Amino acid sequence: MRIFFTLLCIFLHVVAANANANADEALIFEDSILPIFKAKCAGCHFGENPKGGLDLSRRGNIVRGGKSGPAIRISAAESSLLFDVTRSGKMPLQGEAK
C-alpha cells in the first residue's frame, strides 16, 4: 500500500506539472503507475463501465475524472480526489472487486 501511495503521489505531481505530458511523463505513467492501477484498481475502474465513471486505464481519463468530478487537480495534485481517497485508505478497496 505504501508503494502504491508513493507512486500515485509521483504520478499526480507529474500530471499536475503538465496536463499535456511529454514522452518522458508518458513513460512514467506507462511503466510505473499503470501497472499499479492494473493490480489495485482495474477490477473497479477499468473497462466499459468503471465504478463512479472513473476510468483509471488512461492518463487523460484520470484528468477528466468521474461522477465525483476530476480525479486530480492540475493546479494542486496533493489536494485532488484521487490523492485524498488513497491517502485516507478508502481506496483501493479490499476484498472482491466488481
C-alpha positions as CSV (number, residue, x, y, z in Angstrom):
1,M,0.0,0.0,0.0
2,R,2.8,2.4,0.8
3,I,4.4,1.9,-2.6
4,F,1.0,2.4,-4.3
5,F,0.6,5.7,-2.4
6,T,4.2,6.9,-3.2
7,L,3.9,6.2,-6.9
8,L,0.5,7.8,-7.0
9,C,2.0,10.9,-5.5
10,I,4.7,11.0,-8.1
11,F,2.2,10.5,-10.9
12,L,-0.1,13.2,-9.6
13,H,2.7,15.7,-9.5
14,V,3.9,14.8,-13.0
15,V,0.4,15.2,-14.4
16,A,-0.2,18.4,-12.4
17,A,3.0,19.9,-13.7
18,N,1.9,19.4,-17.3
19,A,-1.5,18.3,-18.4
20,N,-0.1,17.8,-22.0
21,A,2.6,15.4,-20.9
22,N,5.7,14.8,-23.0
23,A,7.2,11.4,-23.8
24,D,9.1,11.1,-20.5
25,E,6.0,11.7,-18.5
26,A,4.0,9.2,-20.6
27,L,6.7,6.6,-19.8
28,I,6.4,7.3,-16.1
29,F,2.7,6.6,-16.3
30,E,3.0,3.5,-18.6
31,D,5.9,2.0,-16.8
32,S,5.4,2.9,-13.1
33,I,1.8,3.9,-12.5
34,L,-0.4,1.9,-14.9
35,P,0.9,-1.5,-13.6
36,I,-0.1,-0.5,-10.1
37,F,-3.5,0.8,-11.2
38,K,-3.9,-2.6,-13.1
39,A,-3.1,-4.5,-10.0
40,K,-5.0,-2.4,-7.4
41,C,-7.8,-0.6,-9.3
42,A,-8.6,-2.4,-12.6
43,G,-11.4,-4.6,-11.0
44,C,-13.5,-1.5,-10.5
45,H,-12.0,1.4,-12.5
46,F,-11.1,-0.1,-15.9
47,G,-13.4,-1.2,-18.8
48,E,-16.6,0.0,-20.3
49,N,-18.5,0.7,-17.1
50,P,-16.0,1.8,-14.4
51,K,-17.4,2.4,-11.0
52,G,-18.2,6.1,-10.4
53,G,-17.5,6.7,-14.0
54,L,-13.8,6.9,-13.1
55,D,-11.6,5.1,-15.7
56,L,-8.0,4.8,-14.5
57,S,-6.7,3.0,-17.5
58,R,-5.6,6.1,-19.4
59,R,-3.9,9.3,-18.2
60,G,-6.5,11.5,-20.0
61,N,-9.4,9.8,-18.3
62,I,-7.8,10.3,-14.9
63,V,-7.5,14.0,-15.5
64,R,-11.2,14.1,-16.7
65,G,-12.3,12.2,-13.7
66,G,-15.7,10.5,-13.0
67,K,-19.1,11.2,-11.4
68,S,-17.4,12.9,-8.4
69,G,-15.5,15.3,-10.6
70,P,-11.9,15.4,-11.7
71,A,-9.7,12.8,-10.2
72,I,-6.8,15.1,-10.0
73,R,-6.5,18.9,-9.7
74,I,-3.9,20.2,-12.2
75,S,-3.0,23.2,-10.0
76,A,-2.9,21.2,-6.7
77,A,-2.4,17.5,-7.1
78,E,-1.9,17.0,-3.4
79,S,-5.5,18.1,-2.7
80,S,-7.0,16.1,-5.5
81,L,-9.8,13.5,-5.0
82,L,-7.5,10.6,-6.1
83,F,-4.8,11.7,-3.6
84,D,-7.3,12.1,-0.8
85,V,-9.0,8.7,-1.2
86,T,-5.8,6.8,-1.4
87,R,-4.1,8.7,1.5
88,S,-7.2,8.1,3.7
89,G,-7.2,4.4,2.9
90,K,-10.7,4.5,1.3
91,M,-9.1,3.2,-1.9
92,P,-8.1,0.8,-3.1
93,L,-11.0,-1.3,-1.7
94,Q,-10.0,-4.5,-0.1
95,G,-11.8,-7.7,-1.0
96,E,-13.8,-8.6,-4.0
97,A,-13.9,-6.2,-7.0
98,K,-16.8,-5.8,-9.4
